[in-house]
Amino acid sequence: MTNHPITPRLGTLGAYSCGCGADLPDLMSAELHASETNQCTACLGSAEQPVLPGLAPGILPGLSAGLMRSCTACAATGRRKEQIVWELAHAEAEQVITLGLVRGVVAEFGGPFRLSEIADTVRSGLGLPPGRLPVGPRVRDLLLRLQAAGEITMLSAPDELLDGADVVLYRDPQWARTSSL
């Protein structure tokens, strides 16, 4: 089996190199090559993704490997099969975990609540074992929609500043209702 490490080509923004020598002049060709070689098309087989989308170590001066995280698209395996399974699980979570469901769970909390509390309540309410569906990410996305609609407000300060104040990380944010749901 040929080794296919796909990495950003140094000094050429948007171009990639592969260990097999394939010419990958842009992201689309790199993703296609990753797919053809059964690698995750999100992380290009590296099992890591940049915290800042579209960037990778080596592309911009000063961007360190500390700004990388485990790839969420393939569960940090770098493989295409796991990526497809994860994408199907996300699609199923979108069907099962609705805005109305999360809104109803939030309404049951009398005071401030954390993302993990809402996700755990949704998971147990649906009878899902841990790892069955990406409950946490789906619930987070729906809580952010409720926040954007003004129904809840975030109480947490960021846990980490990744790029000054422009990119922040919340590990288990806390919200409170701003209106009756």
Secondary structure, DSSP 8 states (H G I E B T S, - for coil): -----EEE-TTSTT-EEETT--EE-SHHHHHHHHHHTTB-TTTTTSSEEESSTT--BTTBTT--GGGEEE-TTTTTS-BHHHHHHHHHHHHHHHHHS-HHHHHHHHHH-SS-EEHHHHHHHHHHHHT--TTSS-HHHHHHHHHHHHHHTTSEEE----SEESSTTSSEE-SS-EEEESS--
